[in-house]
């Protein structure tokens, strides 16, 4: 069981396939979580605007729109972002600036 599951990390094998859209996963729980995308089940609702989400982490990020919270800060210029991917994208600007000087 566990060893077989662990081996998929190294082999890249994704034996759990969504029968709705064909997306594959290494873990059964990931497939189970993904399948909610295809249903109307969105149990995580914003108490401010009513927008609902499948995953609680998406609701957490969404709430930052209402609070104007920017927890991801650039250590170079101090710019703040609601999601870490936006910060990563922003940091490329500083990397390019460093290459040009």
N, C-alpha and C positions, 0 to 999 in steps of 0.2 A: 503494500500500500504506500507507505511514506517514501520508500526508496524509489519506487516507480514514479511517484509524483515529483520527487526531487530531481530525478534525471531529466525531466522536461525542461528544467532551467538551463541545462547544458546542451540539450539537443535542439531546443527551440520548438519541440513538438507541441502542438495545440490540439489535443484530442476532443475538446468540448466545443462543439460547433452549434451556433444559433440556427435553428431550423427556419427562422423568419428571414434573416438577411445574410447568413453565411459567415458572419464574423466568428473567428475562432479564439479560444482561450486555453491557457494552460491549466487553470483551476476551475473546478465545477462551480464554486461559489461566485467566481467572476462572471460566468455565464448566467447563473441565476440572477445576479444583480443586473446584468445587461438586459435580460429579457423584459424587465419592467419598462424599458424604453418603448417596447412595442404595445404595451397596454396603456390604459388610461390611468393606471394607478400612479398617482403622484402624491405621496403621503406627507411631504414636507412643504408646508404652506407658509408664506411670508405673512406675518401678522400686521404688516403695514399696508401692503398693496394687494395681497391675496394671490400673488403669483405662486404657482406650485411647482415643485421639483421632485424628480425621482430620487435623487441622491441628497443626503443631508449636507454634504460638503458644498454642493452647488447653492443651496439656500444660504449657507454661511457666507459665501462670497457675495451673493446677491444682496444680502442685508447691508453690506458695506456701502452700497449705493445710497441707502437712506441715511446712514450715519456719517458719510463722507470719510470713513476710516480708511487710512492708507498704511497698513502695517508693514509693507515691504518697502524699505528705504534704501536708496542708493548711498553707499558708503563714500562715494566720491563727491557728489554734488548735493545730496540730501533730498532729491526728488522722491516723492512717495507714490506708491502704486497699490491698487486693491488686490492684484494677483501677482504671484511670483514670476509668471511667464512674461508679463509686461515689464517687470524689472529686468529680467534677463535680456529682453530685446533692447531696452534702454541702455544697458551696460555695454552693448556692442558699439554704441556711439562713442563712448569713452575709449574703447579699445581701438577703434578706427582713428580717433584723434591722436592717440599715443603713437600709432604707426606713422602718422603724417609728420610728426615732429622729430 
